[in-house]
Amino acid sequence: MTLETISTNKSHEGVQGVYSHASTSTHTNMTFSVFIPPHKEGEKLPVIWYLSGLTCTHANVTDKGEFRKACAELGFIFVAPDTSPRGPDLEGNSVPDDPNAAYDFGLGAGFYVNATKAPFDKHYKMRDYIEKELPEIISANFPADMSRQSIMGHSMGGHGALTIALRNPDRFKSVSAFAPIVSPLNCPWGEKALSGYIGDDKSSWREYDTCALIADGARTPSIRVDQGEADAFLTEQLKPSMLEAACKQAGVSLTLNMHEGYDHSYYFISTFMADHLNWHAKYL
Ligand SMILES: N[C@@H](CCC(=O)N[C@@H](CS)C(=O)NCC(=O)O)C(=O)O
């Protein structure tokens, strides 16, 4: 596998890079960003995975997430993948230039699942990409200590981070999320995505639903969630009280911080990004 370097920029004495490669999971080219903090030659560093939300590429958090200062201080590698396969000829795409194209399905909305329903099953394999392919690429090409990994995400990416952590308890030391979708079974974004990618049998959605995974016995060492109270998606889509109830019922450790006045945007995420990274540092 050849990694193409799109760009590298010195930042906070480290290097912010953007890379692309031909993916064996999605059968498309995939682009991701990696921040490497300053470090001693030969040193291996913990890895923070950041999964983005609807409409995003790697670039949203890379440009607006304000993670580099804290990552440089803490010595964390920060990896930001894309949110879906992309390409003009992609079967199952929303049409990129169509003003009526959905923002919550198809391009930029892979939901971190392995699609099983045609035509999406050809390319929409974001679960395999994040769980299997990209870790191997990070391990082979960057000074990563793969025995020290944590994961975080925003909204759809918060859903991705939580479900991937719950399904891979030995891989991640901690998981955190900004304004996550906590139950795709119980919100319009989730119902649309999972019926489109997986089909109508809701029992097969449970491995992609944080609350259902916890109810079914999945565990992860520690969960932190931060949620803005002025988030326009709070009541209809995000429903953090469902996660609170699921964790309480199952005896799972959850720190849920509600923040007055904050919305769903990167102004909110960037405000609490350093707090999240310092929280992960306790486990890494
Ligand atoms: N109003 C947004 C809804 C999607 C949205 O808020 N996306 C969030 C993640 S769920 C995001 O991070 N957007 C990109 C950004 O703020 O840079 C749109 O239509 O694009």
The ligand as an SDF file (V2000), in Angstrom:
LIG
                    3D

 20 19  0  0  0  0  0  0  0  0999 V2000
  -26.6240   22.1520    9.2820 N   0  0  0  0  0  0  0  0  0  0  0  0
  -25.6330   21.2120    8.9250 C   0  0  0  0  0  0  0  0  0  0  0  0
  -26.0070   19.8770    9.5410 C   0  0  0  0  0  0  0  0  0  0  0  0
  -24.8460   19.0040    9.5810 C   0  0  0  0  0  0  0  0  0  0  0  0
  -23.9390   19.3400   10.7330 C   0  0  0  0  0  0  0  0  0  0  0  0
  -24.2150   20.1340   11.6530 O   0  0  0  0  0  0  0  0  0  0  0  0
  -22.8190   18.7000   10.6810 N   0  0  0  0  0  0  0  0  0  0  0  0
  -21.8920   18.7820   11.7760 C   0  0  0  0  0  0  0  0  0  0  0  0
  -21.6490   17.3590   12.2430 C   0  0  0  0  0  0  0  0  0  0  0  0
  -23.1730   16.5420   12.5810 S   0  0  0  0  0  0  0  0  0  0  0  0
  -20.5830   19.3970   11.3230 C   0  0  0  0  0  0  0  0  0  0  0  0
  -19.5670   19.1630   11.9450 O   0  0  0  0  0  0  0  0  0  0  0  0
  -20.6020   20.1690   10.2360 N   0  0  0  0  0  0  0  0  0  0  0  0
  -19.4140   20.7230    9.6350 C   0  0  0  0  0  0  0  0  0  0  0  0
  -18.7770   21.8760   10.3380 C   0  0  0  0  0  0  0  0  0  0  0  0
  -19.3870   22.4730   11.2530 O   0  0  0  0  0  0  0  0  0  0  0  0
  -17.6180   22.1820    9.9990 O   0  0  0  0  0  0  0  0  0  0  0  0
  -25.5610   21.0800    7.4260 C   0  0  0  0  0  0  0  0  0  0  0  0
  -26.6270   21.0450    6.8010 O   0  0  0  0  0  0  0  0  0  0  0  0
  -24.4490   20.9870    6.8900 O   0  0  0  0  0  0  0  0  0  0  0  0
  1  2  1  0
  2  3  1  0
  2 18  1  0
  3  4  1  0
  4  5  1  0
  5  6  2  0
  5  7  1  0
  7  8  1  0
  8  9  1  0
  8 11  1  0
  9 10  1  0
 11 12  2  0
 11 13  1  0
 13 14  1  0
 14 15  1  0
 15 16  2  0
 15 17  1  0
 18 19  2  0
 18 20  1  0
M  END
$$$$
